[in-house]
Amino acid sequence: MANNELRYIFLGSTRFSESMLNVLLKKKLIPKAIFGLPKEFNISYSDSKVRNFNYCDLSLTAKRFDIPYIAIDSVKGKRLIDWHKFISSLKLDLILVLGWYYMVPKVIRELARKGAWGIHASLLPNYAGGAPLVWAIINGEKETGVTLFRLADGVDDGEIIAQERISILDNDTIKEVYEKASLASRKILVNTLTDIESVTLTPQDKQKIRVYSQRSPDDGEINLNWPAKKIHDFIRAQSSPYPGAFIRTTDGKKLILELSRIE
């Protein structure tokens, strides 16, 4: 199969999604449709709408390349499964899920010959679940990576296709680690799609999977009883573009700490 013959749809809503989509478009890999989310959306683990702090409006790219764009706005509203008939009609080879916040139902994944693939920003089975780069920095890791994998029924527990390691330097912020992860993701995505028929799938050891929780802005409160290194890691893990680590002042305000250094 030539690259430009790959029939796929693209699911995404972040700057990471935009980066991945742009590299695919440069390789003349044009999706049959793009599915996106709004900047604030409903999701099962929150009673109120959550905000996408890395949001990117992919409808602009879709319009520029004359690609159908479908907005999915909530778990109970416009759902991916409601587009089953449309997706089925596309006769897909692949569904790419890059920067997405909902589970992709099995009935949708099965509509593509190769299933649905995603990239998770960790070396699975380590750091499955939410905010993997943030958690890795908070925990003082020196290395993490990205994993291209086939989506399954659980959280980031599908078969592994490819992985790429990245370093975390002592003073790297989340922005810098995010950029490293994006570069590594572009590399494994292009390399794999260049020869998609030769892909091999490696099952994960599910006994080793540990799912980390999603994070909210209120999770960024600093405990000043922590040692300096832990506070430093906590600050750099949640700096811009994320809401930021903070301390509460006597007048009830949040004082956001963007940078720190240990003397």
Order of alpha helices (4+ residues) and beta strands (2+ residues): beta-alpha-beta-beta-beta-alpha-beta-alpha-beta-alpha-beta-beta-alpha-beta-beta-alpha-beta-alpha-beta-beta
